[in-house]
Amino acid sequence: ERAAAAALQDPVEVMRMMAADAKALAALGRHRLEMNEIDQAVDAFKEAALLDPQYADELLAAQKRQEAQDRIAPPPRPIERPE
């Protein structure tokens, strides 16, 4: 228990543990959706679905939302500055 508590103090260790936990990755994906960080949500759901296929539906839903966002608001174009 003490070792687990010590591990949670190390952000790298927390990320390593989370990367192997589909449930945590799916929760991260849901949080990213709530924050309207669609691309990051899709990434989290992809990782979760690779570890546990039960998250494939959430991945699909996030990808559809990503596609809809891309159709509505294309990426901004770079500002061209006169020379």
For each residue, the residues with C-beta under 8 A, 3 or more apart:
1: 4 5
2: 5 6
3: 6 7
4: 1 7 8
5: 1 2 8 9
6: 2 3 9 10
7: 3 4 10 13 14 17
8: 4 5 13 14
9: 5 6
10: 6 7 13 14
11: 14 15
12: 15 16
13: 7 8 10 16 17
14: 7 8 10 11 17 18
15: 11 12 18 19
16: 12 13 19 20
17: 7 13 14 20 21
18: 14 15 21 24 25 28
19: 15 16 25 47
20: 16 17 51
21: 17 18 24 25 51
22: 25 26 47 48 49 51 52 54 55
23: 26 27 48 52
24: 18 21 27 28
25: 18 19 21 22 28 29 44 45 47 48 51 55
26: 22 23 29 30 44 45 48 55 58
27: 23 24 30 31
28: 18 24 25 31 32 44
29: 25 26 32 33 41 42 44 45 48 55 58 59 62
30: 26 27 33 34 41 58
31: 27 28 34 35
32: 28 29 35 37 38 40 41 44
33: 29 30 36 37 38 41 62 65
34: 30 31
35: 31 32
36: 33
37: 32 33 40 41
38: 32 33 41 42 62 65 66 69
39: 42 43 66
40: 32 37 43 44
41: 29 30 32 33 37 38 44 45 62 65 66
42: 29 38 39 45 46 59 62 63 66
43: 39 40 46 47
44: 25 26 28 29 32 40 41 47 48
45: 25 26 29 41 42 48 49 55 58 59 62
46: 42 43 49 50 59
47: 19 22 25 43 44 50 51
48: 22 23 25 26 29 44 45 51 52 55 58 59
49: 22 45 46 52 53 55 56 58 59
50: 46 47
51: 20 21 22 25 47 48 55
52: 22 23 48 49 55
53: 49 56
54: 22 57
55: 22 25 26 29 45 48 49 51 52 58 59
56: 49 53 59 60
57: 54 60 61
58: 26 29 30 45 48 49 55 61 62
59: 29 42 45 46 48 49 55 56 62 63
60: 56 57 63 64
61: 57 58 64 65
62: 29 33 38 41 42 45 58 59 65 66
63: 42 59 60 66 67
64: 60 61 67 68
65: 33 38 41 61 62 68 69
66: 38 39 41 42 62 63 69 70
67: 63 64 70 71
68: 64 65 71 72
69: 38 65 66 72 73
70: 66 67 73 74 75
71: 67 68 74
72: 68 69
73: 69 70
74: 70 71
75: 70
76:
77:
78:
79:
80:
81:
82:
83:
